[in-house]
Amino acid sequence: MGLAASIRRLPVEVNCRACYSLPVVQGLEFYLSLAVALVVAYLLAFWVALLIWTFRDIRSRSRNPLTALFAVLLVAVFNIPGLVLYLLLRPRETIAEQYERTLEEESLLQELEEQGACPKCKARVEDDFLLCPNCRTRLKKVCAGCGRALHLRWNVCPYCAREAAPAVTAELTSRLG
């Protein structure tokens, strides 16, 4: 007799109590179902996080509640492809970035206005010019008390507190006198 035949005749005893109470197949199913449950929980948490991120992002980019609803529904229904579509369709700038850009533009315009331009011919003029050198438009008037340049709309000299003559009267007096 061979060795294989003698091994077949030996009684096989298993001393493992866990093997009798939980078959190997059931243990594998348990771990497989646990892994599936964890993956599903992770995907659900990821989906909810995408919805929250989309809502926060669209609220920072638009004040319209209908736009926010549309964006969240897009991601809720289509998931990752919906997120990609949202990223393509969303406004480029946030509301804060738009506000900063507007402030920047206004600041640049104010700087250009402060540099001075003739209201008639739009030529650049210095701050202390009384007349435009190109078209001879009166830009400022002279205070009779201290001789400083005053804006045409000022009625009182802020330097010497003297009443300023109206621009037309001062111009006529300079022509007559």
PyMOL commands that set and color helices and strands:
alter all, ss='L'
color gray80, all
select helices_A, chain A and resi 3-9+17-21+24-61+65-89+95-115+167-176
alter helices_A, ss='H'
color red, helices_A
select strands_A, chain A and resi 140-142+149-151
alter strands_A, ss='S'
color yellow, strands_A
deselect
rebuild
show_as cartoon
